[in-house]
Amino acid sequence: MPASLRPLSTGELLDRTFTLYRRNFPLFFGIAALAQLLPFIVLIGMLGLFRSANAQQTVRTAATVAITGFVTLLAYLAASVIAAGINQAATTFAVSSLYLEEPVSIKSSYAKIKGLVGRSVNVIVSVGIRVVGGFMLFIIPGIIMLRRYSLSVPAAVLENLKTRPALKRSKQLSEGSGGRILLVYVLILALIWAVALGAGWVLGLIFSPETLRHSFAAQIVQQFSSFLVGAAVGPVMTIAFSLLYYDQRVRKEAFDIEHMMTTLQAAAPTASTAAAGVTA
């Protein structure tokens, strides 16, 4: 049985998150970068489209500008949500394999999400609607939704659950640990924002605001740096909540014992076959 299969304190969970991230950085960066290529390409295409239109000084009505902007924004949002679904599902499988001490690679992580991308996307959208709606209702309901459904994606992809059962499963697993879940979320979100702000500050030292407004090359560099930062630090949140999913299962369902029994049962036929071969 993996040594990690035991209840973890919040500090231990955070430590294991960053240890797993640091030791397997190429794996997590590769998964995230491949997933984020889609919205990155769409965004670059949008920048090129608007720059080309401005260069040609095309006469456009306000309605045309509004429709074009709306359509391109929808395309980017759709690409971003799909990328998030792919990224979170593949990263969750990678964390699961590492946590259970199983072989893992970028290729194997992506292979496991076949048929689950739509489900992951649907869960992310469903949770997003609930959280945003909750924050619009005086913030507190949004915090409750965030705490309640934070384990929905791991539940959906690792237990092969559809959206409603995944949300219900997340609510069940997170019950009684709301403060802990929110603390993990706030701490890691603060870290991600700090890195993003730091990268923006460095970029501001290189390019002036005027250059970023008018230079297409500078805009490409800006978006590419955002792409790299997102691929580098974005997986940390998914790693933490994938580990939290397993930790809640260990605490509530004795998953460590369940996994040990499953492993022993799987090893028994192999041992019997080997013994029979020696006897013969």
Secondary structure as UniProt FT lines:
FT   TURN            3..4
FT   HELIX           10..23
FT   HELIX           25..55
FT   TURN            56..57
FT   HELIX           62..99
FT   TURN            100..101
FT   HELIX           106..112
FT   TURN            113..116
FT   HELIX           117..136
FT   TURN            137..138
FT   HELIX           140..148
FT   TURN            149..151
FT   HELIX           152..158
FT   TURN            159..160
FT   HELIX           163..174
FT   TURN            175..176
FT   HELIX           178..206
FT   HELIX           209..214
FT   HELIX           216..233
FT   HELIX           235..253
FT   HELIX           255..279
//
